[in-house]
Amino acid sequence: PEMCGLCHKALYGFLDAASCWSDEVSDMLNHNGFAVGKASPALFRHDAEELIGLVHGDDFLTLSDDRGQDFFEKCLKERYQYKMRGRLGSRPGDTREIRVLNRYIRWPMGGDPEYEADPRHAQLLIKSLNLENGKEVTSPIVKRDVHNDGELPSAQVTTYRSLTMRGAYLAQDRYDIQHTTKELATEMKTPTNEGMVRLKRLARYLKATPRVVQRYTRHKATELTVDVDSDWAGDKVQRKSTLCIVIRHGPNVIKTQVNAMKGISLSSGEAEYAAIVKGACQGLGVQSMASDWNIPVEIRIRSDSSAAIGISNRLGLGQTRHISVRHLWVQDKVKSKEIHLEKQDGKKNVADLGTKIQTGATINRVMGQLGFRFERAPLHSALKV
């Protein structure tokens, strides 16, 4: 009683435990000659050993040859007790599959590396809504039935919110459902009967497409391609626009993102310009992270809107005097050629999938074009529900 102690160690669960661990990891990396990332301190590289890597909590992932991997293991062994999950590769003695943060990364013999999300999220969505024997559908969302917008019974509200967020978590790795989960999330405050109908449709779609596998291929590209699109005033209630970006390095998808625009756009050109600004922000972020790994890349933004490209190519507001000045920084980046703009055919814009309702055929075409494939067979190595 009436006494307190001074802790010399940050125990698990303390407020400063994560910060102290981050400082410890940075000290270990610097001590062994690694360069810690400036854009993201979770990234690191060692030029002499030709090794790059990242750390998430106490999980380390590195990319190098056997010599570099041996060097990194030696660095870990000097300070920590650790468990080696394996060395992923295409050689006969290499590990074929590794689970990282419940995602699965595999390298088939003679094939290209693959990545997929934890399939349990789709299974739990289907099971929680009692749709194990439900009818399958080919698209995750359809137009809203405005006559079914009554408030959801209070007993189902928690279920709706929980499953919507589970779908949103899965959507981080599944571009085909990002637009759907964005639409479902708009009703988190006051879920409706129609929202629950839409959530069940998502579950029936996941029953038809329980797994999506992404394939990564070798290439020599030196550009980040950022495809952008918007759906002007697509929200019929609040009249907000939807923005979508797809970032690729060569043929490989690095990031996809679908968001509702915060403000109201007065024209389709303004909404498309907002998509360019969003794409530029995310593209510059990925470029900075690539720089932490000493991978130089340029940024090329592709839009199907001549009006938005026109706003980006000039200096100043012009006739669009209501646009906030803080969004005009893209004009300077375009003029200095830090960002390149390109007009593309709207029918070929892969970002269109994230802005509006699409048919199953269109979803299959775009996903295949981006290097994704659908699998119905269960993943036997996955954790069980």
VOTIDO-412879 format. One record per residue (C-alpha): x, y negated, z negated; residue number from 1. Coordinates in steps of 0.05 Angstrom, whole numbers, plus 32768, in hexadecimal, padded with zeros to 4 digits. Last residue first. Example, Ala and Ser with C-alpha at 12.3 -4.5 7.8 and 13.67 -1.06 7.14 Angstrom:
2
x = 8111&y = 8015&z = 7F71&k = 2 $
x = 80F6&y = 805A&z = 7F64&k = 1 $
//
This chain:
385
x = 7EF7&y = 81C1&z = 8306&k = 385 $
x = 7F33&y = 81EB&z = 8319&k = 384 $
x = 7F77&y = 81CE&z = 832A&k = 383 $
x = 7F8A&y = 81D5&z = 8373&k = 382 $
x = 7FB8&y = 820D&z = 838D&k = 381 $
x = 7F7E&y = 8230&z = 83B0&k = 380 $
x = 7F6A&y = 81F2&z = 83D8&k = 379 $
x = 7F24&y = 8205&z = 83EF&k = 378 $
x = 7F16&y = 820D&z = 843A&k = 377 $
x = 7EEE&y = 81D3&z = 8457&k = 376 $
x = 7F29&y = 81AA&z = 8471&k = 375 $
x = 7F23&y = 8167&z = 8494&k = 374 $
x = 7F5E&y = 8149&z = 84B8&k = 373 $
x = 7F81&y = 8106&z = 84B1&k = 372 $
x = 7FB7&y = 80EA&z = 84DF&k = 371 $
x = 7F99&y = 80A6&z = 84ED&k = 370 $
x = 7F7B&y = 80BA&z = 8530&k = 369 $
x = 7F5B&y = 80F6&z = 850F&k = 368 $
x = 7F3A&y = 80C9&z = 84DC&k = 367 $
x = 7F22&y = 809B&z = 8513&k = 366 $
x = 7F03&y = 80D3&z = 853D&k = 365 $
x = 7EE4&y = 80F9&z = 8502&k = 364 $
x = 7EC4&y = 80BA&z = 84E7&k = 363 $
x = 7EAA&y = 80A7&z = 852C&k = 362 $
x = 7E8A&y = 80EB&z = 8535&k = 361 $
x = 7E6B&y = 80E8&z = 84F0&k = 360 $
x = 7E49&y = 80A6&z = 8500&k = 359 $
x = 7E60&y = 8065&z = 84E2&k = 358 $
x = 7E44&y = 8033&z = 84AF&k = 357 $
x = 7E6D&y = 7FF3&z = 84AC&k = 356 $
x = 7EAE&y = 7FD3&z = 8496&k = 355 $
x = 7EDE&y = 800D&z = 8487&k = 354 $
x = 7ED8&y = 8031&z = 84CA&k = 353 $
x = 7EE6&y = 7FF0&z = 84EF&k = 352 $
x = 7F2D&y = 7FF2&z = 84D5&k = 351 $
x = 7F3F&y = 8024&z = 850B&k = 350 $
x = 7F36&y = 7FED&z = 8540&k = 349 $
x = 7F32&y = 8011&z = 8584&k = 348 $
x = 7EEA&y = 7FFA&z = 8594&k = 347 $
x = 7EFC&y = 7FB4&z = 857E&k = 346 $
x = 7F33&y = 7FAF&z = 85B2&k = 345 $
x = 7F71&y = 7F90&z = 8596&k = 344 $
x = 7F8E&y = 7F4A&z = 858E&k = 343 $
x = 7FD3&y = 7F47&z = 856F&k = 342 $
x = 7FF1&y = 7F1C&z = 8539&k = 341 $
x = 803A&y = 7F1E&z = 8522&k = 340 $
x = 804D&y = 7F0B&z = 84DA&k = 339 $
x = 8090&y = 7EEF&z = 84C5&k = 338 $
x = 808D&y = 7ECD&z = 8509&k = 337 $
x = 8099&y = 7E88&z = 84E9&k = 336 $
x = 8058&y = 7E70&z = 850A&k = 335 $
x = 8033&y = 7EAF&z = 84F2&k = 334 $
x = 804B&y = 7EA7&z = 84AA&k = 333 $
x = 8039&y = 7E5D&z = 84AB&k = 332 $
x = 7FF2&y = 7E6C&z = 84C3&k = 331 $
x = 7FEB&y = 7EA2&z = 848E&k = 330 $
x = 7FF4&y = 7E6D&z = 8459&k = 329 $
x = 7FB0&y = 7E51&z = 846D&k = 328 $
x = 7F89&y = 7E76&z = 8438&k = 327 $
x = 7F9B&y = 7E46&z = 8400&k = 326 $
x = 7F7C&y = 7E0D&z = 842A&k = 325 $
x = 7F37&y = 7E29&z = 841C&k = 324 $
x = 7F0C&y = 7E2F&z = 845B&k = 323 $
x = 7ED5&y = 7DF9&z = 845E&k = 322 $
x = 7EFA&y = 7DD1&z = 8492&k = 321 $
x = 7EF3&y = 7E06&z = 84C8&k = 320 $
x = 7EF7&y = 7DD4&z = 8502&k = 319 $
x = 7F43&y = 7DD0&z = 84FE&k = 318 $
x = 7F5A&y = 7DE7&z = 84BA&k = 317 $
x = 7FA5&y = 7DE0&z = 84C2&k = 316 $
x = 7FD8&y = 7E00&z = 84EF&k = 315 $
x = 7FC4&y = 7E2D&z = 8529&k = 314 $
x = 7FD1&y = 7E77&z = 8536&k = 313 $
x = 7FA9&y = 7E91&z = 84FB&k = 312 $
x = 7F6A&y = 7E6C&z = 850D&k = 311 $
x = 7F6F&y = 7E85&z = 8555&k = 310 $
x = 7F7A&y = 7ECC&z = 853D&k = 309 $
x = 7F3A&y = 7EC7&z = 8515&k = 308 $
x = 7F14&y = 7EAD&z = 8552&k = 307 $
x = 7F30&y = 7EE2&z = 8580&k = 306 $
x = 7F17&y = 7F19&z = 8551&k = 305 $
x = 7F2D&y = 7F61&z = 855F&k = 304 $
x = 7F66&y = 7F5D&z = 852D&k = 303 $
x = 7FAB&y = 7F7C&z = 852B&k = 302 $
x = 7FDF&y = 7F65&z = 84F8&k = 301 $
x = 8028&y = 7F75&z = 8507&k = 300 $
x = 8059&y = 7F73&z = 84CD&k = 299 $
x = 80A3&y = 7F80&z = 84D3&k = 298 $
x = 80C9&y = 7FB7&z = 84AE&k = 297 $
x = 810C&y = 7FBC&z = 848C&k = 296 $
x = 8114&y = 7FFB&z = 8461&k = 295 $
x = 8146&y = 7FEC&z = 8429&k = 294 $
x = 811B&y = 8012&z = 83F6&k = 293 $
x = 8109&y = 7FD1&z = 83D3&k = 292 $
x = 80FE&y = 7FB4&z = 8418&k = 291 $
x = 80C7&y = 7FE7&z = 8422&k = 290 $
x = 80A5&y = 7FCB&z = 83E4&k = 289 $
x = 80AA&y = 7F85&z = 8400&k = 288 $
x = 808D&y = 7F9B&z = 8443&k = 287 $
x = 8054&y = 7FBE&z = 841E&k = 286 $
x = 8043&y = 7F7D&z = 83FA&k = 285 $
x = 804A&y = 7F54&z = 843A&k = 284 $
x = 8018&y = 7F83&z = 845C&k = 283 $
x = 7FE7&y = 7F7E&z = 8422&k = 282 $
x = 7FE6&y = 7F32&z = 8424&k = 281 $
x = 7FE5&y = 7F2F&z = 8470&k = 280 $
x = 7FAC&y = 7F61&z = 8474&k = 279 $
x = 7F83&y = 7F37&z = 8442&k = 278 $
x = 7F91&y = 7EF7&z = 846A&k = 277 $
x = 7F7E&y = 7F1B&z = 84AA&k = 276 $
x = 7F3D&y = 7F34&z = 848A&k = 275 $
x = 7F2D&y = 7EED&z = 8474&k = 274 $
x = 7F38&y = 7ED8&z = 84BD&k = 273 $
x = 7F05&y = 7F0C&z = 84D2&k = 272 $
x = 7ED3&y = 7EEF&z = 84A1&k = 271 $
x = 7EE0&y = 7EA8&z = 84BB&k = 270 $
x = 7ED8&y = 7EBF&z = 8502&k = 269 $
x = 7E96&y = 7EE2&z = 84F1&k = 268 $
x = 7E7B&y = 7EA1&z = 84D7&k = 267 $
x = 7E66&y = 7E7D&z = 8497&k = 266 $
x = 7E8A&y = 7EAE&z = 8469&k = 265 $
x = 7E6F&y = 7EB5&z = 8422&k = 264 $
x = 7EA2&y = 7EC0&z = 83EA&k = 263 $
x = 7EBE&y = 7EFD&z = 83C8&k = 262 $
x = 7EC7&y = 7F27&z = 8407&k = 261 $
x = 7EB4&y = 7F70&z = 83F9&k = 260 $
x = 7EF0&y = 7F9E&z = 83FC&k = 259 $
x = 7F0A&y = 7FDA&z = 8424&k = 258 $
x = 7F53&y = 7FEF&z = 8420&k = 257 $
x = 7F7F&y = 801F&z = 8446&k = 256 $
x = 7FC9&y = 802A&z = 8438&k = 255 $
x = 8006&y = 804C&z = 8454&k = 254 $
x = 7FE8&y = 8070&z = 8491&k = 253 $
x = 801D&y = 8092&z = 84BB&k = 252 $
x = 8020&y = 8087&z = 8507&k = 251 $
x = 8058&y = 8053&z = 8503&k = 250 $
x = 8053&y = 8034&z = 84BE&k = 249 $
x = 8008&y = 802A&z = 84B7&k = 248 $
x = 7FDD&y = 7FF9&z = 8490&k = 247 $
x = 7F91&y = 7FFC&z = 8498&k = 246 $
x = 7F6A&y = 7FC0&z = 847F&k = 245 $
x = 7F1F&y = 7FB6&z = 8473&k = 244 $
x = 7EF5&y = 7F7A&z = 8460&k = 243 $
x = 7EAA&y = 7F7A&z = 8452&k = 242 $
x = 7E82&y = 7F3A&z = 8456&k = 241 $
x = 7E52&y = 7F1E&z = 8422&k = 240 $
x = 7E09&y = 7F0F&z = 8433&k = 239 $
x = 7DF3&y = 7F1B&z = 83EA&k = 238 $
x = 7DB8&y = 7F48&z = 83FD&k = 237 $
x = 7DC5&y = 7F5C&z = 8445&k = 236 $
x = 7E0E&y = 7F6D&z = 8437&k = 235 $
x = 7E2B&y = 7F6E&z = 847D&k = 234 $
x = 7E36&y = 7F23&z = 847C&k = 233 $
x = 7E6E&y = 7F2A&z = 84AF&k = 232 $
x = 7E8A&y = 7F71&z = 84B3&k = 231 $
x = 7ED5&y = 7F69&z = 84B2&k = 230 $
x = 7F12&y = 7F87&z = 84D4&k = 229 $
x = 7F5D&y = 7F8F&z = 84CB&k = 228 $
x = 7F92&y = 7FBD&z = 84E8&k = 227 $
x = 7FD6&y = 7FB3&z = 84C8&k = 226 $
x = 8010&y = 7FD3&z = 84EE&k = 225 $
x = 8050&y = 7FD4&z = 84C6&k = 224 $
x = 808A&y = 7FD2&z = 84F6&k = 223 $
x = 80CD&y = 7FF4&z = 84FD&k = 222 $
x = 80B4&y = 8035&z = 851B&k = 221 $
x = 80E5&y = 806F&z = 8521&k = 220 $
x = 80B5&y = 80A9&z = 8515&k = 219 $
x = 80AD&y = 80E9&z = 84EE&k = 218 $
x = 8066&y = 8100&z = 84E0&k = 217 $
x = 803B&y = 80FD&z = 84A1&k = 216 $
x = 7FFB&y = 8125&z = 849D&k = 215 $
x = 7FBF&y = 8113&z = 8472&k = 214 $
x = 7F91&y = 8149&z = 8459&k = 213 $
x = 7F47&y = 813B&z = 844A&k = 212 $
x = 7F22&y = 816D&z = 841F&k = 211 $
x = 7ED9&y = 817A&z = 840B&k = 210 $
x = 7EBD&y = 8163&z = 844F&k = 209 $
x = 7E77&y = 8181&z = 8454&k = 208 $
x = 7E6C&y = 8180&z = 8408&k = 207 $
x = 7E8C&y = 813B&z = 8408&k = 206 $
x = 7E55&y = 8124&z = 8437&k = 205 $
x = 7E20&y = 8141&z = 8408&k = 204 $
x = 7E41&y = 811C&z = 83CE&k = 203 $
x = 7E40&y = 80DB&z = 83F5&k = 202 $
x = 7DF6&y = 80E7&z = 8404&k = 201 $
x = 7DEA&y = 80EF&z = 83B9&k = 200 $
x = 7E0A&y = 80AB&z = 83AC&k = 199 $
x = 7DDE&y = 808C&z = 83E2&k = 198 $
x = 7D9F&y = 80A7&z = 83C1&k = 197 $
x = 7DB9&y = 808E&z = 837E&k = 196 $
x = 7DC3&y = 8049&z = 839B&k = 195 $
x = 7D7D&y = 804B&z = 83B8&k = 194 $
x = 7D61&y = 8057&z = 8372&k = 193 $
x = 7D87&y = 8019&z = 835A&k = 192 $
x = 7DC4&y = 800D&z = 832F&k = 191 $
x = 7DC7&y = 7FC9&z = 830C&k = 190 $
x = 7E0F&y = 7FB5&z = 82FD&k = 189 $
x = 7E31&y = 7FEC&z = 8324&k = 188 $
x = 7E07&y = 7FDE&z = 8362&k = 187 $
x = 7E3F&y = 7FBF&z = 838D&k = 186 $
x = 7E69&y = 7FFD&z = 837C&k = 185 $
x = 7E3E&y = 8029&z = 83A9&k = 184 $
x = 7E4E&y = 7FFD&z = 83E5&k = 183 $
x = 7E99&y = 7FFF&z = 83D7&k = 182 $
x = 7E93&y = 804B&z = 83CD&k = 181 $
x = 7E75&y = 8052&z = 8412&k = 180 $
x = 7EA8&y = 8025&z = 8435&k = 179 $
x = 7EE1&y = 804D&z = 8415&k = 178 $
x = 7EC4&y = 8091&z = 8428&k = 177 $
x = 7EEB&y = 80A1&z = 8468&k = 176 $
x = 7F2A&y = 8081&z = 844F&k = 175 $
x = 7F35&y = 80B8&z = 841D&k = 174 $
x = 7F71&y = 80B1&z = 83EE&k = 173 $
x = 7F59&y = 8074&z = 83C6&k = 172 $
x = 7F13&y = 808E&z = 83D5&k = 171 $
x = 7F1A&y = 80C3&z = 839F&k = 170 $
x = 7F1E&y = 808D&z = 836A&k = 169 $
x = 7EE2&y = 806A&z = 8389&k = 168 $
x = 7EBA&y = 80AB&z = 8388&k = 167 $
x = 7ECB&y = 80B4&z = 833E&k = 166 $
x = 7EB5&y = 806C&z = 8333&k = 165 $
x = 7E73&y = 807A&z = 8354&k = 164 $
x = 7E6B&y = 80BA&z = 832C&k = 163 $
x = 7E73&y = 8095&z = 82E9&k = 162 $
x = 7E46&y = 805B&z = 82FD&k = 161 $
x = 7E0E&y = 8088&z = 8316&k = 160 $
x = 7E11&y = 80B7&z = 82DB&k = 159 $
x = 7E0F&y = 807C&z = 82AB&k = 158 $
x = 7DD1&y = 8061&z = 82CE&k = 157 $
x = 7DAC&y = 80A3&z = 82D1&k = 156 $
x = 7D89&y = 80A0&z = 828D&k = 155 $
x = 7D7A&y = 8056&z = 8297&k = 154 $
x = 7D4C&y = 8065&z = 82D2&k = 153 $
x = 7D68&y = 8044&z = 8312&k = 152 $
x = 7D4C&y = 8000&z = 8322&k = 151 $
x = 7D1F&y = 7FFC&z = 835E&k = 150 $
x = 7D40&y = 7FF2&z = 83A2&k = 149 $
x = 7D1A&y = 8027&z = 83C9&k = 148 $
x = 7CF6&y = 7FFA&z = 83FC&k = 147 $
x = 7D38&y = 7FDD&z = 8414&k = 146 $
x = 7D4E&y = 8021&z = 842E&k = 145 $
x = 7D98&y = 8014&z = 8439&k = 144 $
x = 7DB8&y = 802A&z = 8479&k = 143 $
x = 7DDE&y = 806C&z = 8478&k = 142 $
x = 7E1C&y = 8084&z = 8452&k = 141 $
x = 7E4C&y = 80BF&z = 844E&k = 140 $
x = 7E47&y = 80D9&z = 8495&k = 139 $
x = 7E43&y = 8121&z = 84AE&k = 138 $
x = 7E0F&y = 813B&z = 847C&k = 137 $
x = 7E0B&y = 817C&z = 8454&k = 136 $
x = 7DCA&y = 8194&z = 8434&k = 135 $
x = 7DCE&y = 81A4&z = 83EA&k = 134 $
x = 7DDE&y = 81E7&z = 83CC&k = 133 $
x = 7E15&y = 81CD&z = 839E&k = 132 $
x = 7DEE&y = 818C&z = 839A&k = 131 $
x = 7DE1&y = 818A&z = 834F&k = 130 $
x = 7DF7&y = 8141&z = 834A&k = 129 $
x = 7E2F&y = 8150&z = 8319&k = 128 $
x = 7E45&y = 818C&z = 8343&k = 127 $
x = 7E4D&y = 8164&z = 8384&k = 126 $
x = 7E73&y = 812C&z = 8363&k = 125 $
x = 7E9D&y = 815E&z = 833B&k = 124 $
x = 7EB1&y = 8183&z = 837B&k = 123 $
x = 7EC4&y = 8143&z = 839E&k = 122 $
x = 7EEF&y = 812E&z = 8363&k = 121 $
x = 7F0E&y = 8174&z = 835E&k = 120 $
x = 7F2D&y = 816E&z = 83A3&k = 119 $
x = 7F69&y = 8147&z = 8388&k = 118 $
x = 7F7F&y = 811D&z = 83C3&k = 117 $
x = 7FA9&y = 8135&z = 83FD&k = 116 $
x = 7FEE&y = 812D&z = 841B&k = 115 $
x = 8013&y = 8152&z = 8452&k = 114 $
x = 805C&y = 8156&z = 8469&k = 113 $
x = 8066&y = 816D&z = 84B1&k = 112 $
x = 806D&y = 81B5&z = 84C9&k = 111 $
x = 80A1&y = 81EC&z = 84D1&k = 110 $
x = 8090&y = 820A&z = 848D&k = 109 $
x = 805A&y = 81DF&z = 846E&k = 108 $
x = 806F&y = 81A3&z = 8444&k = 107 $
x = 803E&y = 8194&z = 840D&k = 106 $
x = 8029&y = 8159&z = 83E2&k = 105 $
x = 7FEB&y = 8162&z = 83B7&k = 104 $
x = 7FCE&y = 812B&z = 838C&k = 103 $
x = 7FC1&y = 8139&z = 8342&k = 102 $
x = 7FF2&y = 8103&z = 832E&k = 101 $
x = 8026&y = 812A&z = 8356&k = 100 $
x = 8019&y = 8173&z = 8368&k = 99 $
x = 8051&y = 8193&z = 8390&k = 98 $
x = 804C&y = 81C2&z = 83CC&k = 97 $
x = 807D&y = 81EB&z = 83F6&k = 96 $
x = 80BA&y = 81EB&z = 83C9&k = 95 $
x = 80F9&y = 81F7&z = 83F1&k = 94 $
x = 811C&y = 8239&z = 83FD&k = 93 $
x = 8106&y = 8243&z = 8445&k = 92 $
x = 8113&y = 81FB&z = 845A&k = 91 $
x = 80DA&y = 81CA&z = 8466&k = 90 $
x = 80E2&y = 81A2&z = 8427&k = 89 $
x = 80C8&y = 8192&z = 83E2&k = 88 $
x = 80FA&y = 819A&z = 83AA&k = 87 $
x = 80D8&y = 81B3&z = 836B&k = 86 $
x = 80B1&y = 81A0&z = 832D&k = 85 $
x = 80F1&y = 8193&z = 8304&k = 84 $
x = 80E1&y = 818B&z = 82BB&k = 83 $
x = 8107&y = 8159&z = 8291&k = 82 $
x = 812F&y = 8150&z = 8251&k = 81 $
x = 814D&y = 810C&z = 8255&k = 80 $
x = 818D&y = 80E2&z = 8254&k = 79 $
x = 81C7&y = 8104&z = 8278&k = 78 $
x = 8198&y = 8136&z = 8299&k = 77 $
x = 8174&y = 80FE&z = 82BF&k = 76 $
x = 81B4&y = 80E4&z = 82DF&k = 75 $
x = 81C9&y = 812B&z = 82F2&k = 74 $
x = 8185&y = 8138&z = 8311&k = 73 $
x = 818F&y = 80F8&z = 833B&k = 72 $
x = 81D3&y = 8110&z = 8354&k = 71 $
x = 81B8&y = 8155&z = 8366&k = 70 $
x = 8180&y = 8134&z = 838D&k = 69 $
x = 81B1&y = 8108&z = 83B3&k = 68 $
x = 81DD&y = 8143&z = 83C6&k = 67 $
x = 81A1&y = 816D&z = 83DA&k = 66 $
x = 8187&y = 8138&z = 840A&k = 65 $
x = 815D&y = 80FD&z = 83F3&k = 64 $
x = 8117&y = 80E7&z = 83E1&k = 63 $
x = 8106&y = 80DF&z = 8397&k = 62 $
x = 80C8&y = 80E5&z = 836C&k = 61 $
x = 80CC&y = 80D8&z = 8321&k = 60 $
x = 8092&y = 80E2&z = 82F0&k = 59 $
x = 809A&y = 80C2&z = 82AB&k = 58 $
x = 8069&y = 8089&z = 82B9&k = 57 $
x = 806B&y = 8084&z = 8304&k = 56 $
x = 80B2&y = 8082&z = 831E&k = 55 $
x = 80C8&y = 8078&z = 8366&k = 54 $
x = 8100&y = 8090&z = 8393&k = 53 $
x = 8134&y = 8082&z = 83C7&k = 52 $
x = 8176&y = 80A7&z = 83D1&k = 51 $
x = 81AE&y = 809D&z = 8403&k = 50 $
x = 81E2&y = 80AF&z = 83CD&k = 49 $
x = 820A&y = 806F&z = 83DA&k = 48 $
x = 81CA&y = 8046&z = 83E4&k = 47 $
x = 81A8&y = 8059&z = 83A3&k = 46 $
x = 815F&y = 8044&z = 83A3&k = 45 $
x = 8128&y = 8030&z = 8373&k = 44 $
x = 80DD&y = 8023&z = 8371&k = 43 $
x = 80B3&y = 801C&z = 8332&k = 42 $
x = 80D0&y = 7FD6&z = 8329&k = 41 $
x = 80A3&y = 7FC0&z = 8363&k = 40 $
x = 80B3&y = 7F83&z = 838D&k = 39 $
x = 80F8&y = 7F7F&z = 836F&k = 38 $
x = 8109&y = 7FC9&z = 8372&k = 37 $
x = 813F&y = 7FE7&z = 8346&k = 36 $
x = 8182&y = 7FF1&z = 8368&k = 35 $
x = 81A3&y = 8031&z = 834E&k = 34 $
x = 81EB&y = 8033&z = 8336&k = 33 $
x = 81E5&y = 8065&z = 82FD&k = 32 $
x = 81E0&y = 8032&z = 82C5&k = 31 $
x = 81AC&y = 800B&z = 82ED&k = 30 $
x = 817F&y = 8048&z = 82F2&k = 29 $
x = 8185&y = 8059&z = 82A8&k = 28 $
x = 8178&y = 8011&z = 8294&k = 27 $
x = 813C&y = 800C&z = 82C1&k = 26 $
x = 8120&y = 804C&z = 82A2&k = 25 $
x = 812A&y = 8032&z = 825C&k = 24 $
x = 810A&y = 7FEF&z = 826C&k = 23 $
x = 80CD&y = 8012&z = 828A&k = 22 $
x = 80C9&y = 803E&z = 824B&k = 21 $
x = 80CA&y = 8000&z = 821F&k = 20 $
x = 8092&y = 7FDF&z = 8249&k = 19 $
x = 8067&y = 801E&z = 8245&k = 18 $
x = 8071&y = 8025&z = 81FA&k = 17 $
x = 8062&y = 7FDB&z = 81EB&k = 16 $
x = 801A&y = 7FE5&z = 81D6&k = 15 $
x = 802A&y = 8024&z = 81AE&k = 14 $
x = 8009&y = 8065&z = 81C7&k = 13 $
x = 8049&y = 808F&z = 81C9&k = 12 $
x = 807A&y = 8073&z = 8197&k = 11 $
x = 80A6&y = 8036&z = 81A5&k = 10 $
x = 80E4&y = 8043&z = 817A&k = 9 $
x = 8103&y = 8019&z = 8143&k = 8 $
x = 80C1&y = 8013&z = 811E&k = 7 $
x = 80C2&y = 7FE1&z = 80E5&k = 6 $
x = 8097&y = 7FF7&z = 80AA&k = 5 $
x = 8060&y = 7FD6&z = 8082&k = 4 $
x = 8050&y = 7FD3&z = 8038&k = 3 $
x = 8015&y = 7FB8&z = 8010&k = 2 $
x = 8000&y = 8000&z = 8000&k = 1 $
//
